[in-house]
Amino acid sequence: MKLSENTLSVLKNFASINSGLILHEGNKQKTICPQKAILVEATIEDDFPGEIGIYDLNRFLGNVSALKNPDLEFGDNRVTMSNDDIELTYFGCQPNLIISPPEKELALKSVDVKFSLSNAAFQQLLKLAAMNSLSNLTVVGEDGELLLKVHDKSVDTSNYATFNIGVYTGTDFTATFKTDNLKLLPDDYDVEIQFDAFAKFVNKTNTLKYFIALEKK
């Protein structure tokens, strides 16, 4: 098998969240960051024939890139990568060496607020956050408005930027993330938030689900 661009982009995203990965049989894959603040579930285009532990996902992907997306043959705890000239044998690791998400699918116990988030607005806010060294993104509901705000919550006089999502009629609230945890693949997302717990980001095709922890107040 050859890895599709869709699968490669998802695996590269996974590598930014956790250096290791257990590839499962089939086309549903998931990972979790070591601090348990980010969990991702993805439905990809490729079906993997069996399970294998990959201790260093960036190295694995680097080999795929160096061999210019070779044919992959999965065997007994190994993957053989081959192009026209070279064949590389890549050994897997024991699954217990990798921090992995629970088998049970994660779900919010309640949905306190939900909204749609455009990729264009989200990427622009993250760019401003990086440019101004702003470590937080906060969802704010107050005065009849729902806003996204990038800022540094530890500094009262930090630069900040806001984006108006729309009308809000509920009780005033704030829900804050670390910008470092917002490692989503570029897409439009539907967002649901459980206050004092975490939020779920689901893309429009329902192939990506990110569960991201909220910062404690």
Residue pairs with C-beta under 8 A, 6 or more apart in sequence:
1 46
1 49
1 71
1 72
1 73
2 69
2 70
2 71
2 72
3 11
3 46
3 64
3 69
3 72
4 44
4 45
4 46
6 44
6 45
6 46
7 44
7 45
7 46
8 61
8 64
8 69
9 185
10 29
10 42
10 44
10 185
10 208
11 21
11 57
11 61
12 61
13 40
13 183
13 184
13 185
14 21
14 29
14 31
14 40
14 42
14 57
15 21
15 57
15 58
15 61
16 183
17 31
17 32
17 33
17 38
17 40
17 183
18 31
18 32
18 33
18 34
18 57
18 98
18 99
19 55
19 56
19 57
19 58
20 53
20 54
20 55
20 56
20 57
20 93
20 97
20 98
20 99
21 29
21 31
21 53
21 54
21 57
21 98
22 51
22 52
22 53
22 54
22 95
22 98
22 100
23 29
23 48
23 51
23 52
23 53
23 54
24 48
24 51
25 47
25 48
25 49
25 50
25 51
26 47
26 48
27 43
27 44
27 45
27 46
27 47
27 48
28 41
28 42
28 43
28 44
29 41
29 42
29 44
29 48
30 39
30 40
30 41
30 42
30 101
31 39
31 40
31 100
31 101
32 38
32 39
32 40
32 99
32 100
32 101
33 39
33 181
34 99
36 213
37 178
37 181
37 212
37 213
38 181
38 183
38 210
38 211
38 212
38 213
39 101
39 106
39 210
39 211
40 208
40 209
40 210
40 211
41 105
41 106
41 208
41 209
42 207
42 208
42 209
43 206
43 207
43 208
44 207
48 74
49 74
50 74
51 95
52 74
52 77
52 78
52 79
52 92
53 77
53 92
53 93
53 94
53 95
53 97
53 98
54 60
54 92
54 93
54 98
55 92
55 93
55 97
55 98
60 79
60 90
63 81
63 88
63 90
64 70
64 72
64 81
67 81
67 82
67 83
67 86
67 88
68 83
70 81
70 82
70 83
70 88
71 81
71 82
71 83
72 79
72 80
72 81
73 79
73 80
73 82
77 91
77 92
78 89
78 90
78 91
78 92
79 89
79 90
79 92
80 87
80 88
80 89
80 90
81 87
81 88
81 89
81 90
82 88
106 211
108 192
108 194
108 197
108 198
108 200
109 194
109 197
110 194
111 192
111 193
111 194
112 170
112 173
112 193
112 194
112 195
113 139
113 141
113 146
113 168
113 170
113 173
113 175
113 192
113 193
113 195
114 190
114 191
114 192
114 193
115 139
115 146
115 165
115 166
115 190
115 191
116 165
116 188
116 189
116 190
116 191
117 148
117 165
117 188
117 189
117 190
117 191
117 201
118 188
119 186
119 187
119 188
119 189
121 148
121 163
122 148
122 184
122 189
123 186
124 163
125 137
125 148
125 150
125 161
125 163
126 137
126 150
126 179
126 182
128 134
128 150
128 161
129 135
129 137
129 150
129 161
129 179
130 179
132 150
132 158
132 159
132 161
133 152
134 150
134 151
134 152
134 158
134 159
134 160
134 161
134 179
135 152
135 153
135 154
135 178
135 179
135 180
136 150
136 151
136 152
136 153
136 176
136 177
136 178
136 179
136 215
137 148
137 149
137 150
137 176
137 177
137 179
137 182
138 148
138 149
138 150
138 151
138 153
138 174
138 175
138 176
138 177
139 146
139 147
139 148
139 149
139 173
139 174
139 175
139 176
139 191
139 193
140 146
140 147
140 148
140 149
140 162
140 173
140 174
141 147
141 168
141 170
141 171
141 172
141 173
141 174
142 168
142 172
142 173
143 172
144 167
144 168
144 169
145 164
145 165
145 166
145 167
145 168
146 164
146 165
146 166
146 167
146 168
147 162
147 163
147 164
147 165
148 162
148 163
148 165
149 160
149 161
149 162
149 163
150 160
150 161
150 179
151 158
151 159
151 160
151 161
152 158
153 176
153 215
173 195
174 217
175 193
175 195
175 199
175 214
176 214
176 215
176 217
177 199
177 212
177 213
177 214
177 215
178 215
181 212
181 213
182 212
183 210
184 201
184 208
184 210
185 203
185 208
187 203
187 204
187 208
188 203
188 204
189 201
189 202
189 203
189 204
189 210
190 201
190 202
190 203
190 204
191 199
191 200
191 201
191 202
192 199
192 200
192 202
193 199
193 200
193 214
195 214
196 214
196 216
196 217
197 213
197 214
198 211
198 212
198 213
198 214
199 211
199 212
199 214
200 209
200 210
200 211
201 208
201 209
201 210
201 211
201 212
202 208
202 209
202 210
